[in-house]
């Protein structure tokens, strides 16, 4: 690795050591990859095989190679094509700045398509103005790919990247800097770091410092292919944090294989969300890995006014009772009421 990359990895470890009381072992664990390592399972050549070490900028192309096949696209329209093209242009610029070469021959139907889906789907249908997306939290951000389109398509947006694994965190740092938008990273200045969700650009912090995100300040939380790979204690904790940082009515976008792939434990994420103040707004009625890679869902942190609007008021219940009685009496009940009012 180059000296600056070695120094970057050291800053991550220094921040973790500094914050150890905030970062218990279960919070900094990637259970799925830990399990593979214990079983001495590795990925094929060209893919990162040990995510608990940082191998420098070259690991970026290895992360991109995690997409080993062309993926399906049931949307398949001009919006997707334009986003894929924009994604490729950004990534060609980023990898070129690192002295690397993007494999453009396979990019569009792998990295590009996944980026396009995760940018389009959370905002593919009309929502009230209060649900507009200005601040995005990407948890378990991989090498940081979501920042490509979210910051590239909206210069005023605040994107927050979060992770706790050294390889991915350091790659995110390099990738975010390579995108050329304003970027602040906790591990660069841990004592002075302050997260401002109103500030455009990228803000990067480790999972164990989610407390730096102000309550009710985020419009969209994203978890793509991450929750099933973590221990249930961490998932419970982070859902609690997502609930805290999301604005009332804020969106929680999940895309993974849902019920079909749970490599760590059988924790029921959706039941937990329902029991903890989230409302399922959208679940794509699609065939997993045939029409799209994974099953996209959008949950909302319940907005009290919306929940209240679903319940009949006392007056509505009384009015309905009057209608029911009047129906049973063939209209006689209301005729009687009108006569009584006339005598009054």
Phi, psi and omega in degrees: 000154175288155183305321181292331177285322175297319178294324178297313179299321180295322178298322177298311182295325177295318179295320179296316179295320179298324186256020190306325180292338178270349189236073177298160185306319183294339181277340184248023184251140173248093193300320182298312180290327175298319179296318178298319182295318180296327180272004179059036175268135177231159175278166180292169180304144177092359179238144178303128181251343177227104185277000183258012170225150179257126182255010179092185186302330181301336178294340180299313179294329177292322176296316179298330180283355175300331173282099189267346182226162172291139184256154180284156182217093181287345180282301168050057178224186186296330179297315180295315181301318181293320180291320177299316180297317179295320179298315181297318180299317178296314184289327175298320179293318182296309184292327177297322180295339178263005181077023182248171181235122179286139176275084185295338183295331182245357189297312192301316185268011178235268180300310184301316182293318178296319176299316181297316180299315185284346173270321184282313190299321180293350181222033187274349182226159184295142175225162175300157182303326181296342182262013177298154186255113176241337181228126184239132172249119180253107183264134184066057198280007180065232175267003177103015190301331183297332181295338182308299185274325183297318178275329182289331182267348182211100184293343182266359185279146172259120179248127179247118176261140184218135178199169180226005183256132190300316183296310182292320182297315181293322176295320176304315180304310180296317183294315180299316179297323182291337180290340175080017175256161179306133185216130175237134184237130181304318186289346176283322183217066186301327181287326186260353188295129174227128182268126179242104183290355177266354185270128181290149179113203186246135173233131192237129180210155178284156182307320186288356176245032175298341179297342180284347178276122181299148177296146176052045183238353187249138180269328185216128169254136180240132173227100184249117179053048182227314190300318180295344184266002184247160177289151187296331179296317178294319181297316178300315181298314184290325176298322174298320178291321177299318179298321181293314188277337179290144171290152173306127185087359179293157188261145175236105184265125178236132169224111174206194184268011171049243190282348190267347184212109179226084188284347184257303177205184185258025179302131183268096183299317186291321176296321179294319178297315180299320182283351185236037168084023175248148185239123179287119181259325187210130168226119181297130179271077187227163176270118183303127177068004173253318180255335176199155179279104183092173182244108181288135174225149175233121175254157176238137167293120189304131174264120185308321181295324179292315180297318180296326183290346180274353183253140178289138175286169178302317180297319179295323179293319178295315180300319179293322178298320178297316179298318180298315180294319180298324178295317180296331182262012178064031179090358183292328183296314181290327176297320179295318179297321181293322178295318179296321177294325179294322179289330180289000000 
